[in-house]
Amino acid sequence: MTDRITRINPAELHPTPGYHHITVVEAGRTAYLAGQCPLDPSGTLVGPGDLDAQIDRVVANALVALEAVGARPEHVVRSVVYVVGDEGNVLGAVWRRLAESALGPALTTASTLLGVTRLGFSGQLVEVDLTAALPGTP
């Protein structure tokens, strides 16, 4: 299935820290995951004030959501990472932790990293939005 996904970095565009500027998916089914938040199964925020704990929970939740549709991180064709704050070092640290996690292959695709002023849950510091090309479809 991953042979239906092509990731491209045109030479005329700037180098990236691991993501690709363009992702092309041949025809098939696609799953659009809601933004994955740092909430435990009961809906309680994990790690208030602890960015690393929240990232780890988001990764765990994203992996569960992908598995629920029969996908893995390498099937992700678009990711958007939202981080509360605008400091480059914080944004970079979030990107690195995600890239080094089990979700890391999802960030090699067309990706966007955004600093925002607030997310949906009080105390929430990070959220990841994923789109995946489902395996096993023509």
Residue pairs with C-beta under 8 A, 6 or more apart in sequence:
1 28
1 75
1 133
1 134
1 135
1 136
1 137
2 74
2 75
2 135
4 25
4 26
4 27
4 28
4 133
5 23
5 24
5 25
5 26
5 75
5 77
5 109
5 133
6 23
6 24
6 25
7 20
7 22
7 23
7 24
7 108
7 109
7 110
8 20
8 21
8 22
8 23
8 24
9 15
9 16
9 20
9 21
9 22
10 21
10 22
13 21
17 95
18 99
18 107
18 108
19 79
19 107
19 108
19 109
19 110
19 111
20 108
20 109
20 110
20 111
21 110
22 110
23 77
23 78
23 109
23 110
25 77
25 133
27 138
28 133
28 134
28 137
28 138
29 133
29 134
29 137
30 77
30 131
30 132
30 133
30 134
31 66
31 69
31 71
31 131
31 132
31 134
32 131
33 62
33 65
33 66
33 129
33 130
33 131
33 132
34 65
34 129
35 82
35 120
35 127
35 128
35 129
36 58
36 61
36 62
36 65
36 127
36 128
36 129
36 130
37 58
37 61
37 119
37 120
37 121
37 124
37 127
38 45
38 46
38 47
38 53
38 54
38 55
38 57
38 58
38 61
38 124
38 125
38 126
38 127
39 45
39 46
39 57
39 61
39 121
40 46
40 57
45 54
45 121
45 122
45 123
45 124
46 53
46 54
46 57
47 53
47 54
47 56
47 57
48 123
49 123
49 125
51 90
51 93
51 94
51 125
51 126
52 97
54 124
54 125
54 126
55 94
55 97
55 98
55 101
55 126
56 101
58 126
58 127
58 128
59 98
59 101
59 102
59 103
59 128
62 103
62 106
62 128
62 130
63 73
63 102
63 103
65 130
66 72
66 73
66 75
66 76
66 130
66 132
69 132
69 134
70 134
70 135
70 136
71 132
71 133
71 134
71 135
72 105
72 135
73 102
73 103
73 104
73 105
73 106
74 105
74 106
75 132
75 133
75 134
75 135
76 105
76 106
76 109
76 130
76 131
76 132
77 109
77 110
77 131
77 132
77 133
78 109
78 110
78 111
78 130
78 131
79 106
79 107
79 109
79 110
79 111
79 112
79 128
79 129
79 130
79 131
80 111
80 112
80 114
80 128
80 129
81 94
81 95
81 98
81 107
81 111
81 112
81 113
81 114
81 126
81 127
81 128
81 129
82 114
82 116
82 119
82 126
82 127
82 128
82 129
83 90
83 91
83 94
83 113
83 114
83 115
83 116
83 125
83 126
84 115
84 116
84 117
84 118
84 119
84 124
84 125
84 126
85 91
85 115
85 125
86 115
87 115
90 115
91 113
91 115
94 113
94 126
95 107
95 113
98 104
98 107
98 128
99 107
103 128
106 130
119 125
119 126
119 127
120 127
